[in-house]
Amino acid sequence: MIGLSSAAPQGGCSRAGCRESATWRIDWRNPKIHSEGRVKTWLACDEHVEYLRDFLASRSFPVRVEAFDRADASPAAPIGRDAGSGGDGA
C-alpha cells in the first residue's frame, strides 16, 4: 500500500516497504474532495518517483514533482487546477 499521510514530510520514501531516503517531493491533491488550498505530500526515492507520480497522474490528480531538500520540508503551496505532472527528472 502506498503511504497516504498528509503530514509534513519526514524524509523516507512513501512507497510501501521502501526504506530509502527521499530525494523527490510529490505534491498532489484529489480535486473531487480537496479544495485548491489542500495539498498532500508524498516523498520518493529515485527508484520510486516515477511510480508514485504515475499512480497519481493516472487518476487525473494535479501533481507537482520537485527535488526534496530535507532542510526545506515546509508545507506545499497550493496546486492549481491546470497543473500537470512535472518537475525535474520525473
Number of C-alpha atoms within 10 A of each C-alpha: 7 13 14 11 11 14 10 13 22 13 22 18 27 28 21 9 10 15 12 16 16 25 20 27 27 26 24 28 24 17 16 7 8 12 14 15 12 16 21 23 23 28 26 28 22 15 14 19 24 16 14 21 24 16 13 19 16 8 9 14 22 23 26 23 24 16 16 18 13 16 7 8 13 10 14 18 12 15 22 16 13 9 12 16 19 14 14 9 11 18
